């Protein structure tokens, strides 16, 4: 899989935590390696902006879960948007599968279905909605989560 061009601004490691809002976007192919590419990019962007290790780890895990679902259930381009403000981190995943996901009850005998359970358990808030305004992507969906950056 070719390296996806990164639109994520990563300041030098010596930079102190910024108080302004910043955003990055990744357009990735529908490929089993896509979650790994996104995990590495999200990690580099967050640590580069002096986010805490805990916040980075949680954001990386939840982004990977959403992307794994998107790759499994859709058949086209997948877009990840990461937006950080002084108090919130917002991650959204856009894919072309129209069905809105719902968390499944998680039990120890299930080998799958824990992704949204983890998102529900670890994110401060999360949601999903169909794309209706953009006629080119009408019928697509967005699944998103937010984490507090307080203390991180």
Buried (B, 14 or more C-beta within 10 A) or exposed (E): EEEBEBBBEBBEEEEEEBEEEBBBBBEBBBBEEBBBBBBEBBBBBBBBBBBBEEBBEBBBBBBBBBBBBBBEBBEEBBBBBBBBBEEBBBBBBBBBBEEEBEBEEBEEEEEEEBBBBBBBEBBEEBEBEEBEEEEEBEEBBBBBBBBEBEEB
